[in-house]
Amino acid sequence: MTNEMLLKIAMEQSAIDLTCKSSDFMEEKNKIVLSKTNVGARKYLELPFTCNLVSYGKNIVASVQEEWKEAVWNYINSYPIEHCFETPNLYRLNDALQKGGQKICFMAEYFLPDLNLLKKQDCSYFTKVLKQEDFCDLYTKDWSNALCEKRKQLDILGVGAYENGKLIGLAGCSADCDKMWQIGVDVLPEYRKKGIASALTSKLTLAILEREKVPFYCAAWSNIKSVRNAIRCGFRPAWVELTAKPIEFRADL
């Protein structure tokens, strides 16, 4: 694997998710496409999208339903790329979507490892690699970032940290699609700020790469602790996404 290969695979997966071409993300101009269902999309996505914006930094690719095509196209071409993903401009898009029963719901930054920076980090606690059968009793609030009870079948690999046999930290990954596995990590409150999260994340990242899959990491822009962990482990920002959902969906959250 090389950094270029990791980015290429990520763009190819985004293209499947959005119903576009991977080369669309490298165009100078923005692109808009109609969203469709696809069996190869990331498992947790609910397709087709009402409105989903993705940028790898050069442009914005918008995957939408036909009824939102004109409004979204006008929006993404009204501001510089980075300003389309922030307030106050987002209020304009949200107001337009709300008229049709939709609202902006999810905003996140996605990270890929920089193979020139990635390395195994030391941990002062015992660690071991965990497999799917080891997760059975771990679907609790303590490990809700590392594991997902709603999609247990996707939790494929993990690394745990232990003190005297007690699990104190867990990094887990879900096989969200064929070539890319997403990492999440949890550390018990009393064991934080000891380098456990970065040690587990880096070890899991290397284990994923050994299995010839692409590890990726997602964090909200405001989650400073999570972003710092990603950076410490050698991850770097790769793309951003913004997703609209029905008003009822947001209310349930």
N, C-alpha and C positions, 0 to 999 in steps of 0.2 A: 504494500500500500504506500502511496505518496499523498501529500496534502492535496495535490491536484486531483487524484483519483477519488479521495473522500468528498471533495466539493462536487465533482462530476456526478457521483452516485446520489448525493443529496439533491442536486438539481433534477436529476432524472426522477427521483421519488416525488419531488414537488410537482413535477410535470404530470405525473400520474394522478396525484391528488387533485390538481387544478384542472385537468383536461386540457393541457397545452403541450408545447414542445420544450425540452430542456433548454434549447438555444434561445427561447423567448426571454429568459432571465438575463441574458447578456446583451440584449438589444439596447440601443440608445433611447428608443422611444418606448412609452408605456404600451401595454398590451391588455386587451380584454377578451375573455373567452366565456363560453357558456358552460356552466358546471354540469357534470354528469356523474352517475355512480360508476365505480370502477372497483373490481374485486382486488386489484393490486394496491389500492390506497391504504394509508395508515388505518389500522383497525378501529381506532377510537373516533375517527372522523364520521360525521353524519352527513352523507351526501344525498342529493346535490346541495351545494352551498347556496344560501341566499346571496351572500356577499362575503368573499374572502380575498384579502389583499396580501400579497407576498412580495418582498423585496430582498434581493441579494446585494443591493447597493447601487446597481446601475440604472434600474427602472422599477416600475411597479407592474406586476401581473395581477389582474383582477379576474376572479372566477365568480360568475354571477348567474342569476336567473334572468331570463329575457326581459322581464318587467323592470329590472333594475339597471339594465345595460346603459341607458342614456345618462341617468343620474350619476352612476358611479364613474363612468367615463369622463363626464364633465368635472367631477370632483378631483380625480387623480391627475387631471391635466391643469388644474387651477393653482397648484402649489408645488414647490420643490418636493422631491421624494420624501425626505425626512420629516417635513412639516405635514404630510398627509397622515402621519402616524401619531400626531400629538394635538392637544388642545392649543388654541381655541378652534382650529380648523375642523377637528373631528366633530364638533357640535353641528356643523353644517351637514355632514354626512349622516349623523345620527338623526337629526331632524327629518331629513328626507326619508330615511328608512322607517322611522316611527309612523309615518303616514300610512305605511303598508303593514303595520303590525310587527315590525322588526326593530331591534336595537343593537348597537355595538356591544359585544359581550366579552370576547377574549382578545387580549393583546399580549404578545410574548416575544422574547428574543431567543433564538436558537443558536447553539454553539457546537462547533466541531473541534476535535483535538488538533493541535499543531504538532505534528510528529517530531519536529525539531525541538520542541519544548517538553513534550510528554516524557515522564520518567516515573518509575516506582518510588513512592514516598514512604518513609519509615513511619512505623506506628509503635508506640510503647506498649501496646496491648497485643495479645494473641489474635491473629486473624486467620480465617479460612474461607475457601471458596464454597459456596452453597449452590445446590441445584434445586430444581422445581419441587422435588419431593421433600426438601428441607423446610419449605415455606408453610406447610399445612397449619401450624399453630401460631403463625406470625401475622395474621391478618387482624391487627389491632391498631388503635389510634397511634401508638408509638411508632409504627412503621408504615404509615399511610402515604408517605412520599416515595418510599423505596418499593412498595408493593401496592397493587390495586385489586381490591377484593372483587370488584365488578368484572375484572378481566383476568382472573387467576390463571387461565390457560396460557396467557401471554408472558407471565412472569417466569423467565427462563433461566436466569443466572444471578448470583449475588455474591457479595463478600461481607462477612460479619466480623465484628470485633468483640472480644470477650474479656471479661474480668472474672476470674474464678468460676468459669463456666456460665456466667450471666451475659446474655447478649446486651451490649451497650451501644452498638452502632451497626447500621446496615445500609449498604448500597445495593440496589437491585436494578435489574434492567428488564424491560418488556420487549418482546419481539413484535414491535408495532407494524412491521412490514418485512418483506422478504430479506432485504439487505441491510436494514438499519434497526438498531436496538437502542431504546431510550433509557437513560440513567436517571434514577432518583435516589436520594440519600437521606437518612435520618440518624440522629445521634441523641441519646437521652440527655435531657437538660443539664444534669449534673456533670456530664462528661464533655461538654462542648468547650471550644477554644483550646483544644489540646492536639489539634492536627489530625483527629480521627477521621473527620469527613473527607479531607483531601487524600489521606492515605487509602481509605476504602474506595473513593472515586477513581483514583489513579490506578489502583490494582485491578478494579473491575474494567476500566477502560482498556487496559493491556490484555485482559482475558478475552474481552470481546474481539479485539483486533486479532488475537491468536486464532479465533474461530472464523476469521475472514468476514466479519460483519463490521458495519460502520457504527461506532458509538456516537450518540448525540445527546445533548443536554439542553433542557429548556428552563427558562426562568423569566419571571416577570421583571420588568425594568426596575421596579421599586424594591425587589427582593435583594438587597445589597449583600446579605450573607450568602445567598445562593450564588450570586454572580461572582463574588470573591472566591468562593470555593472552586467554581469553574475555572477561573483565571489561574489560581494557584496550581491547578492540576494540568495546566497547559492547554486548556480550551480557549478558543477565541470566537468572537461573534461571527456568524455565517449568514444568517438571514433573519428577518422579522415577519411576523404574521399578525393580521387583524381579522377577526371573524364576527359576523353578525348572527344573531339568533332571534327566534320569535320572542316577543315580549313575555309570553307565558313561561318560556324556558328560563328567562332571567329571573322572573318572579319566584320560581321554584328554588333557584339557587339561594 
